[in-house]
Amino acid sequence: MKKYLAVLLGVIFLLSFTVTAFAIHEEMPSPVDTGVVAKGPTQITLGGKIIERGWFFDNVDGISPTDSPSQALYTTNVYLTVDAKVSDNLRAFLELETSNKESNNSGVFYWGAYDTKNDMELKFRQAWIQYTGSGLLGAPAGIKVGHMPIVLGEKIFLNNERFGDDAILVWVDPTKELHLVAGTVKLVESANTNIGHIDHHQDLDGYVLVADYMWDKDNTIGANWTWTHSDHNLPSLSHCLEDANGNCNIFLPDTDELNFHNIGIHANGKLGGFTYAAEGDFQFGKAKNIVFGDEDTGDVTALGDQKFKGWGAMAKVGYMIDPLNIRAMFAIGSGDDGDDAGKIKEFQTLQGTDATGAIARLTHYTLIYERLIRTAAVEAVVTTFPGGNIRSTGIANTMVYNVGIDLNPVKELSLSLDGFLLQATENGAWENLVGGYVSKNIGQEVDLKLNYQIARNLSYFAEAGMFFPGRFYTTSSPAFYGEEIGKKTTTMAVHGLLLAF
């Protein structure tokens, strides 16, 4: 964090806010009962969960909804947690999760032959320390340090809840309604063991300020500002020269300096019989002297300075007619029209990495479009995956129209049904890539979810989706296939058991 850390620490002593607005602990609902196994000066709670899942995919080749053989498989996730309450003010939390072989972010191991089990590992998904006290001017305050899931607002910009980030968060509550938070987040860290290498040139650091105000017990409004900085690194464009053994040990800079800013305003709550949530974000800043390199030759092409001009918005509402909840949602992220050189107009999102694979990615809106196939995003420059995300891009260059219903016919059973209409916000950048017409019609999707509680802490769940692709996929396919491809209805289904203990 270099010289900027001193600036941040100065801000922290003036502003801070609640961790609940910024850090979370669960990536999916689970039964609530856990067991305290040790009491005393330090109270320790052990817990965890096991998730067994069966998967089915049809007509998806990893990029597009096209004719492809079906696949079926089973996976297991295992989580072990230690929650240590050292005192009323001091807490530590550890969460171990299975990992497939050496992967840092798969989260699963795949069912197979006995020998494969020797390659499975446990890795920390969470490891943090939290201290709270009377704080600044006698107001409740605290600090949280370590690795933790991170989100902002209603999650349309930053949503790293699946595998989390290393972060330092400090907060203060001047009044019981007002929560202020400041934080620094390590979005990308270089390998800091290379002697003589200027490691921080490969870092990507985030600095965040958040303010939430609860104007009554059911309604909250808030604002957040994220500044993403790097001296020489845009992870999506990272490239290197390989030595004779194929090791990537000479990194080529891809920008002189990155200063990217996202400001978001959000609200959520309940008014009468209606529930609602909304968020609006706009982006600005600059990446100076972007270059794109050839990993084999080291040749670079200069793209010059690029200014960020993206924006995004989301609004959703629900109304309960017991036992039926009716929902509607609209979201839009800006896209690049392909006309203005030197500007990145596409809404930039941090929604996780493509490296996780479809099985490990979370569902933000849709089961299939966001996690399984290529989205309409063109310039996912600020994403943290080399080459840029082509999935997990949220609403980047996407308009989402959604209606859905939730039904609880009995206490143990919950059902939901959602329909989505998806369109590209802009097609100009795609038409520049293809050299011809590209349709904005992404397609339609229908998703069904079921959860049934079999016994205390044990539930059965099932999710299924069908994606009906529009002409966007046939007309944009020459950009990555070299020719138009056929489109097929893509199907995905998953079911399984969740045991929490």
Backbone torsions as a table, in degrees:
resi	resn	phi	psi	omega
1	MET	NA	-12.0	167.6
2	LYS	50.5	-139.3	-174.4
3	LYS	-65.2	-24.3	-176.5
4	TYR	-72.0	-20.5	-180.0
5	LEU	-64.6	-38.6	179.0
6	ALA	-62.6	-41.3	177.2
7	VAL	-62.9	-45.5	-178.7
8	LEU	-61.2	-42.1	-178.1
9	LEU	-64.5	-34.9	175.6
10	GLY	-63.1	-39.4	178.3
11	VAL	-68.0	-38.3	-176.9
12	ILE	-58.2	-37.7	-178.1
13	PHE	-73.2	-13.1	177.8
14	LEU	-101.0	-36.4	-177.8
15	LEU	-130.2	146.9	173.3
16	SER	-166.3	169.2	173.0
17	PHE	-162.7	-178.1	-166.8
18	THR	-68.7	139.3	177.5
19	VAL	-64.9	-27.0	-177.9
20	THR	-62.2	-23.7	179.2
21	ALA	-82.8	-11.3	-167.6
22	PHE	-129.4	-32.4	-177.9
23	ALA	-123.7	141.6	-179.0
24	ILE	-130.0	171.6	-173.8
25	HIS	-122.5	-14.4	-176.0
26	GLU	-125.8	141.7	177.0
27	GLU	-102.1	-6.4	174.9
28	MET	-158.3	153.9	-179.4
29	PRO	-61.8	147.4	176.8
30	SER	-148.2	158.6	176.2
31	PRO	-57.7	156.9	-165.0
32	VAL	-95.8	-20.2	-172.1
33	ASP	-75.9	127.9	170.9
34	THR	-134.0	165.6	-173.1
35	GLY	-113.6	131.5	173.5
36	VAL	-83.7	121.0	-174.8
37	VAL	-107.1	-7.4	178.2
38	ALA	-149.3	134.7	177.8
39	LYS	-129.8	154.3	-178.8
40	GLY	153.3	-155.5	176.3
41	PRO	-53.7	-37.3	173.0
42	THR	-113.5	120.8	179.3
43	GLN	-95.8	120.2	-176.2
44	ILE	-113.9	128.8	176.5
45	THR	-115.0	122.2	175.3
46	LEU	-98.4	142.1	179.1
47	GLY	-159.2	-172.2	178.6
48	GLY	162.4	-172.5	175.7
49	LYS	-158.8	156.7	176.3
50	ILE	-126.1	129.8	179.9
51	ILE	-122.2	114.9	176.2
52	GLU	-104.6	125.8	-174.8
53	ARG	-135.4	142.9	170.7
54	GLY	-111.0	139.2	-172.8
55	TRP	-123.6	149.8	173.3
56	PHE	-142.6	132.3	177.6
57	PHE	-132.1	142.7	177.9
58	ASP	-144.6	137.1	177.0
59	ASN	60.7	52.4	170.5
60	VAL	-144.8	128.5	-177.3
61	ASP	-103.0	14.5	-178.5
62	GLY	98.6	-17.5	177.9
63	ILE	-128.0	-50.3	-170.9
64	SER	-125.9	156.6	173.7
65	PRO	-78.9	86.4	-176.3
66	THR	-135.5	169.9	-176.7
67	ASP	-57.7	118.2	-176.9
68	SER	-156.1	145.1	-180.0
69	PRO	-59.7	149.6	177.4
70	SER	-74.5	158.2	178.6
71	GLN	-135.2	145.6	175.9
72	ALA	-140.8	141.3	-178.1
73	LEU	-161.3	169.3	176.1
74	TYR	-124.5	147.3	178.1
75	THR	-138.0	163.5	175.0
76	THR	-133.2	135.0	167.6
77	ASN	-112.8	136.8	174.8
78	VAL	-128.3	131.5	177.6
79	TYR	-124.2	136.2	174.1
80	LEU	-126.2	129.4	-176.7
81	THR	-123.9	146.8	172.2
82	VAL	-127.9	116.9	179.0
83	ASP	-112.7	108.5	-175.2
84	ALA	-106.8	113.5	175.7
85	LYS	-98.9	95.8	-176.0
86	VAL	-70.9	-37.7	176.0
87	SER	-155.8	-178.0	178.8
88	ASP	-62.0	-23.3	-175.4
89	ASN	-106.9	-11.3	-171.1
90	LEU	-126.0	128.3	-176.8
91	ARG	-141.8	145.4	172.5
92	ALA	-130.0	146.6	-177.1
93	PHE	-138.0	131.9	177.8
94	LEU	-126.0	138.3	174.7
95	GLU	-137.7	117.8	176.0
96	LEU	-98.2	141.4	-179.9
97	GLU	-135.0	144.7	176.1
98	THR	-62.1	154.6	177.6
99	SER	-142.0	140.1	179.9
100	ASN	-80.1	109.5	-178.6
101	LYS	55.0	-129.0	-174.6
102	GLU	-88.2	0.1	-176.1
103	SER	-62.9	134.2	177.6
104	ASN	-82.1	-17.3	-171.5
105	ASN	-141.8	30.5	175.0
106	SER	-82.2	-41.9	177.6
107	GLY	78.1	-6.8	-175.6
108	VAL	-131.1	162.2	158.4
109	PHE	-124.1	144.1	-173.5
110	TYR	-90.6	138.9	177.6
111	TRP	-66.8	138.2	-179.6
112	GLY	-173.5	-153.5	-179.3
113	ALA	-67.5	157.7	-177.1
114	TYR	-56.9	-38.4	-175.0
115	ASP	-61.9	-26.3	-177.9
116	THR	-67.7	-22.2	-175.7
117	LYS	-67.2	-22.1	179.0
118	ASN	-67.4	-17.5	-178.3
119	ASP	-91.8	-4.0	-177.2
120	MET	-77.8	149.3	-178.3
121	GLU	-134.3	162.9	169.2
122	LEU	-112.0	131.1	179.9
123	LYS	-133.0	152.4	-177.2
124	PHE	-75.0	120.9	170.9
125	ARG	-89.1	-31.2	175.5
126	GLN	-138.4	142.6	174.4
127	ALA	-162.3	97.7	-175.6
128	TRP	-144.3	160.4	177.0
129	ILE	-119.7	137.7	179.8
130	GLN	-132.0	131.5	177.3
131	TYR	-127.0	131.3	178.8
132	THR	-124.9	153.6	179.6
133	GLY	-165.8	-169.8	-179.5
134	SER	-68.0	-29.7	168.3
135	GLY	70.7	-158.7	-174.3
136	LEU	-64.1	126.2	177.0
137	LEU	55.9	28.6	177.7
138	GLY	81.5	1.3	179.9
139	ALA	-84.3	149.0	175.5
140	PRO	-56.8	135.3	-177.7
141	ALA	-152.3	167.7	179.5
142	GLY	-169.0	172.2	177.3
143	ILE	-138.7	142.0	179.5
144	LYS	-133.8	127.5	-173.1
145	VAL	-134.7	133.1	175.2
146	GLY	139.4	-153.9	-178.6
147	HIS	-103.3	127.5	-172.6
148	MET	-154.9	153.8	170.9
149	PRO	-63.9	140.8	-174.9
150	ILE	-130.3	132.1	172.2
151	VAL	-140.7	164.4	174.5
152	LEU	-131.6	136.4	173.9
153	GLY	52.4	-131.4	178.4
154	GLU	-92.2	15.7	167.2
155	LYS	76.5	15.7	-178.6
156	ILE	-78.2	-21.4	177.8
157	PHE	-102.3	-64.8	-175.7
158	LEU	-111.9	121.7	178.2
159	ASN	-146.7	83.7	178.1
160	ASN	-106.6	45.1	-177.6
161	GLU	-78.7	-18.3	-174.6
162	ARG	-71.9	-52.4	-178.1
163	PHE	-119.5	-8.7	169.9
164	GLY	79.4	-179.4	-179.7
165	ASP	-140.6	159.8	169.1
166	ASP	-80.1	131.8	-172.6
167	ALA	-153.0	158.0	168.2
168	ILE	-123.0	119.5	-179.5
169	LEU	-121.0	136.2	176.2
170	VAL	-129.7	137.9	-177.7
171	TRP	-142.6	159.1	176.4
172	VAL	-147.0	145.1	177.7
173	ASP	-113.8	90.5	-180.0
174	PRO	-58.7	-35.6	172.3
175	THR	-134.4	169.9	-178.9
176	LYS	-69.9	-16.7	178.9
177	GLU	-92.1	-24.3	-171.8
178	LEU	-107.0	127.1	178.8
179	HIS	-121.5	127.7	179.4
180	LEU	-122.6	134.0	-177.7
181	VAL	-135.4	144.4	169.8
182	ALA	-131.0	144.6	-177.4
183	GLY	-154.7	157.0	170.0
184	THR	-122.8	134.5	-174.2
185	VAL	-127.0	130.5	175.5
186	LYS	-88.3	101.7	-178.7
187	LEU	-79.9	-37.3	174.6
188	VAL	-143.1	134.4	178.7
189	GLU	-121.6	135.1	177.9
190	SER	-76.3	167.4	171.6
191	ALA	-75.9	110.2	-171.8
192	ASN	-95.1	27.0	178.2
193	THR	-108.4	0.7	-179.8
194	ASN	-80.5	103.0	-177.7
195	ILE	-63.1	131.0	177.9
196	GLY	86.6	-4.9	179.8
197	HIS	-97.2	138.5	179.9
198	ILE	-81.5	89.0	-168.4
199	ASP	-65.0	-35.8	-173.2
200	HIS	-65.1	-13.4	176.8
201	HIS	-66.6	-16.8	178.0
202	GLN	-100.6	1.4	-178.0
203	ASP	-78.7	157.5	168.9
204	LEU	-135.3	112.3	-172.9
205	ASP	-112.0	138.2	176.5
206	GLY	-114.7	138.5	177.1
207	TYR	-124.3	128.3	-169.0
208	VAL	-131.1	138.5	169.8
209	LEU	-122.7	136.7	-179.4
210	VAL	-136.7	141.3	173.1
211	ALA	-135.1	125.4	177.1
212	ASP	-121.8	137.7	178.2
213	TYR	-127.9	121.3	178.2
214	MET	-94.6	100.2	-174.2
215	TRP	-80.7	-14.1	160.6
216	ASP	-155.8	-178.8	-171.8
217	LYS	-65.6	-16.1	-175.8
218	ASP	-111.4	-5.4	-171.3
219	ASN	-136.4	135.2	-177.8
220	THR	-134.1	139.3	171.0
221	ILE	-122.6	156.2	-177.8
222	GLY	-163.9	168.7	177.6
223	ALA	-142.6	151.8	177.8
224	ASN	-145.6	151.3	177.6
225	TRP	-131.9	127.9	177.1
226	THR	-119.4	125.9	174.2
227	TRP	-112.1	117.4	179.1
228	THR	-105.9	124.8	-173.1
229	HIS	-131.1	144.2	169.7
230	SER	-152.8	147.0	176.9
231	ASP	-76.2	-38.8	-175.0
232	HIS	-145.8	14.8	-168.6
233	ASN	-127.1	119.9	160.8
234	LEU	-110.9	102.6	-172.6
235	PRO	-53.8	-34.2	-178.9
236	SER	-65.5	-20.5	-179.6
237	LEU	-111.2	7.8	-176.6
238	SER	-59.0	138.4	178.4
239	HIS	-150.3	164.0	-174.4
240	CYS	-151.9	166.9	171.6
241	LEU	-100.5	135.9	-179.9
242	GLU	-95.3	144.8	175.1
243	ASP	-83.1	-173.3	-175.2
244	ALA	-63.4	-23.4	179.9
245	ASN	-93.1	4.5	179.1
246	GLY	83.7	9.5	179.2
247	ASN	-84.5	138.5	179.9
248	CYS	-87.9	96.5	-173.6
249	ASN	-124.5	-1.1	176.9
250	ILE	-124.9	104.0	-176.9
251	PHE	-88.8	135.1	178.1
252	LEU	-97.6	131.7	178.9
253	PRO	-64.7	142.8	-179.8
254	ASP	-115.3	-4.1	172.5
255	THR	-159.6	147.2	177.5
256	ASP	-69.3	-38.6	-179.8
257	GLU	-164.4	137.4	175.9
258	LEU	-113.8	126.2	169.9
259	ASN	-133.9	99.1	-176.5
260	PHE	-114.1	134.6	-176.7
261	HIS	-126.0	138.5	172.5
262	ASN	-129.3	125.5	175.5
263	ILE	-115.5	126.8	-178.4
264	GLY	-125.6	145.2	173.9
265	ILE	-124.3	132.2	-175.4
266	HIS	-140.9	161.7	177.1
267	ALA	-152.8	150.6	174.5
268	ASN	-157.3	157.6	178.0
269	GLY	157.9	-152.4	-175.0
270	LYS	-142.5	131.5	176.4
271	LEU	-129.2	113.1	-175.0
272	GLY	61.8	-128.0	177.3
273	GLY	-90.5	3.4	-176.3
274	PHE	-100.6	139.1	166.6
275	THR	-105.7	152.1	-177.3
276	TYR	-151.4	160.8	170.4
277	ALA	-155.7	146.0	-179.8
278	ALA	-153.6	152.3	176.2
279	GLU	-154.0	143.4	172.4
280	GLY	-133.1	133.9	-178.6
281	ASP	-129.9	144.1	167.9
282	PHE	-133.9	153.4	-169.8
283	GLN	-128.5	145.8	177.7
284	PHE	-153.1	177.0	-177.2
285	GLY	120.6	-171.2	-173.5
286	LYS	-150.8	144.4	165.3
287	ALA	-108.7	116.6	-174.4
288	LYS	-85.5	129.3	172.1
289	ASN	52.3	61.9	176.3
290	ILE	-68.1	136.1	173.8
291	VAL	-127.5	149.4	178.5
292	PHE	-122.4	128.1	-171.1
293	GLY	-112.9	159.1	173.8
294	ASP	-95.5	118.2	-175.4
295	GLU	-64.5	-25.8	-178.0
296	ASP	-82.7	-42.5	-175.1
297	THR	-102.6	-22.6	-175.4
298	GLY	84.6	-1.0	177.5
299	ASP	-65.3	141.3	-179.0
300	VAL	-123.4	148.6	175.5
301	THR	-117.1	124.7	-177.5
302	ALA	-83.3	130.1	176.9
303	LEU	-104.9	-5.7	178.8
304	GLY	77.9	-169.4	178.3
305	ASP	-73.8	143.1	177.5
306	GLN	-128.5	125.7	178.1
307	LYS	-98.9	139.5	-179.5
308	PHE	-89.1	130.8	-176.8
309	LYS	-135.8	27.5	-174.8
310	GLY	-82.8	164.2	175.9
311	TRP	-155.7	158.0	178.8
312	GLY	-151.3	155.2	179.9
313	ALA	-151.7	150.9	178.9
314	MET	-149.7	141.5	173.5
315	ALA	-145.0	136.2	177.4
316	LYS	-142.7	153.2	-177.4
317	VAL	-144.4	149.3	177.5
318	GLY	-140.0	152.8	178.1
319	TYR	-139.8	127.3	-176.6
320	MET	-93.9	122.9	167.8
321	ILE	-120.2	86.6	-167.8
322	ASP	-48.2	126.7	9.6
323	PRO	-97.0	22.0	-174.9
324	LEU	-107.8	130.6	173.6
325	ASN	-112.4	124.2	-178.6
326	ILE	-104.8	132.9	-174.9
327	ARG	-128.6	154.5	171.8
328	ALA	-147.4	146.8	-178.0
329	MET	-150.2	144.0	171.4
330	PHE	-133.6	136.1	177.2
331	ALA	-142.1	148.8	179.2
332	ILE	-148.0	136.1	173.3
333	GLY	-122.7	136.5	-175.9
334	SER	-64.1	157.3	177.6
335	GLY	-129.3	175.8	-178.9
336	ASP	-98.5	124.1	-179.2
337	ASP	-82.9	-4.7	175.2
338	GLY	81.1	5.7	-174.0
339	ASP	-99.4	-36.3	-171.2
340	ASP	-100.0	106.5	176.4
341	ALA	-68.3	146.7	178.3
342	GLY	84.0	5.1	179.5
343	LYS	-128.5	138.1	173.8
344	ILE	-108.4	98.7	-174.9
345	LYS	-88.2	-13.1	-178.5
346	GLU	-70.2	138.2	177.5
347	PHE	-64.4	120.0	-179.4
348	GLN	-87.4	135.1	-178.5
349	THR	-129.5	150.5	171.1
350	LEU	-118.5	91.6	-173.6
351	GLN	-119.8	23.3	-176.0
352	GLY	103.8	178.3	-173.3
353	THR	-112.3	147.9	174.6
354	ASP	-61.9	-19.9	-176.9
355	ALA	-64.8	-17.5	-175.7
356	THR	-70.8	-25.0	-174.5
357	GLY	79.9	156.4	-174.2
358	ALA	-61.3	-31.6	-175.8
359	ILE	-71.6	-30.1	-177.8
360	ALA	-93.6	-17.1	-177.5
361	ARG	-71.6	151.6	176.8
362	LEU	-87.5	157.2	171.8
363	THR	-88.7	120.6	175.1
364	HIS	-93.7	-51.5	174.7
365	TYR	-123.6	-56.9	-173.2
366	THR	-110.9	149.5	177.3
367	LEU	-70.1	-37.5	-170.3
368	ILE	-105.6	-54.0	-170.2
369	TYR	-56.7	-46.4	-173.7
370	GLU	-79.5	-29.3	-169.6
371	ARG	-110.4	-15.5	-168.8
372	LEU	-115.8	-31.8	-176.0
373	ILE	-126.2	169.2	179.4
374	ARG	-65.4	133.2	178.2
375	THR	-88.6	-177.6	-179.8
376	ALA	-83.1	-0.7	179.4
377	ALA	-63.6	138.6	179.0
378	VAL	-111.0	-43.2	-172.1
379	GLU	-119.3	67.5	177.7
380	ALA	-80.6	65.4	-170.5
381	VAL	-71.8	-37.3	-173.6
382	VAL	-88.5	-4.3	176.1
383	THR	-63.0	159.2	-171.0
384	THR	-101.0	18.8	-179.5
385	PHE	-110.4	128.1	179.7
386	PRO	-53.6	130.7	-176.8
387	GLY	91.6	-13.1	-179.5
388	GLY	85.8	142.5	178.4
389	ASN	-66.0	138.8	167.5
390	ILE	-111.6	-7.9	170.0
391	ARG	-127.4	178.9	178.6
392	SER	51.0	43.0	178.6
393	THR	-107.4	8.5	176.6
394	GLY	60.7	-127.2	-176.7
395	ILE	-101.1	18.6	177.7
396	ALA	-58.2	124.2	-179.1
397	ASN	49.7	39.3	-176.6
398	THR	-140.8	136.7	169.1
399	MET	-107.6	130.5	-177.2
400	VAL	-120.8	121.1	171.2
401	TYR	-110.6	126.8	-173.1
402	ASN	-139.0	134.5	166.7
403	VAL	-128.3	145.7	-178.2
404	GLY	-157.5	165.0	176.7
405	ILE	-135.3	146.9	172.7
406	ASP	-120.0	138.5	-177.3
407	LEU	-134.7	131.1	173.6
408	ASN	-121.3	82.2	-177.3
409	PRO	-65.6	-33.2	173.8
410	VAL	-137.8	165.9	-174.4
411	LYS	-58.7	-35.7	-173.7
412	GLU	-83.4	-14.5	-170.8
413	LEU	-118.7	131.9	172.4
414	SER	-129.8	140.5	-179.5
415	LEU	-131.4	148.7	172.6
416	SER	-144.8	145.8	178.9
417	LEU	-133.5	129.8	-178.0
418	ASP	-131.4	141.2	171.9
419	GLY	-120.2	139.1	-177.2
420	PHE	-129.3	137.8	167.9
421	LEU	-114.1	126.1	-172.2
422	LEU	-123.0	132.4	177.6
423	GLN	-137.3	149.2	171.9
424	ALA	-75.3	136.8	179.1
425	THR	-68.6	-43.0	178.1
426	GLU	-134.6	151.8	177.2
427	ASN	-122.6	2.0	-175.3
428	GLY	-62.2	-46.2	-179.4
429	ALA	-64.2	-37.1	177.0
430	TRP	-65.2	-40.7	180.0
431	GLU	-66.3	-32.2	174.3
432	ASN	-64.7	-38.6	179.5
433	LEU	-69.1	-40.8	-175.1
434	VAL	-83.5	-30.7	-174.9
435	GLY	81.3	25.5	-179.4
436	GLY	-172.3	-169.8	-175.7
437	TYR	-67.7	137.0	172.5
438	VAL	-129.2	126.2	-179.2
439	SER	-73.2	149.0	174.0
440	LYS	-85.8	-7.2	-175.4
441	ASN	-78.6	97.2	179.4
442	ILE	-73.0	-45.5	178.1
443	GLY	144.5	-167.9	178.3
444	GLN	-128.2	153.1	178.8
445	GLU	-140.6	143.2	174.9
446	VAL	-124.1	126.9	-178.6
447	ASP	-124.6	140.3	178.1
448	LEU	-127.5	134.5	179.0
449	LYS	-131.3	145.4	-179.8
450	LEU	-139.7	139.9	173.5
451	ASN	-139.3	128.2	-179.5
452	TYR	-129.4	123.5	179.2
453	GLN	-85.7	109.7	-177.3
454	ILE	-75.8	-44.6	-179.0
455	ALA	-153.7	176.1	178.8
456	ARG	-57.5	124.4	178.0
457	ASN	73.2	2.1	179.1
458	LEU	-123.7	125.1	179.8
459	SER	-136.5	151.1	174.2
460	TYR	-106.1	136.4	179.6
461	PHE	-133.3	154.7	176.4
462	ALA	-147.9	139.8	176.9
463	GLU	-137.0	140.5	178.6
464	ALA	-145.9	144.2	179.2
465	GLY	-142.9	149.7	173.1
466	MET	-128.9	126.6	179.3
467	PHE	-111.3	124.8	-178.9
468	PHE	-106.4	98.1	-170.7
469	PRO	-69.0	144.8	174.0
470	GLY	-94.1	-172.3	-174.3
471	ARG	-72.4	-8.0	175.5
472	PHE	-55.4	-39.1	-174.1
473	TYR	-74.7	-33.0	176.9
474	THR	-76.5	-40.5	-175.1
475	THR	-79.2	-23.6	178.1
476	SER	-92.1	-15.5	-173.8
477	SER	-59.3	-29.8	176.8
478	PRO	-59.4	-21.6	-179.4
479	ALA	-65.7	-29.3	-178.7
480	PHE	-125.5	-12.2	174.4
481	TYR	-106.7	-18.5	-175.9
482	GLY	85.1	-4.2	179.7
483	GLU	-159.6	161.6	175.7
484	GLU	-70.3	140.4	177.8
485	ILE	-117.3	160.1	176.5
486	GLY	-74.9	159.4	179.3
487	LYS	-118.2	142.7	-178.7
488	LYS	-133.9	151.8	174.4
489	THR	-64.8	124.8	-179.7
490	THR	-95.3	134.5	-178.9
491	THR	-122.6	140.6	175.9
492	MET	-141.1	139.9	176.5
493	ALA	-145.2	144.9	176.5
494	VAL	-145.9	140.4	174.6
495	HIS	-145.3	161.3	-179.1
496	GLY	175.4	-170.7	-179.7
497	LEU	-119.5	139.1	175.3
498	LEU	-122.5	119.0	176.1
499	LEU	-115.9	122.3	175.8
500	ALA	-109.9	142.7	-178.3
501	PHE	-145.7	NA	NA
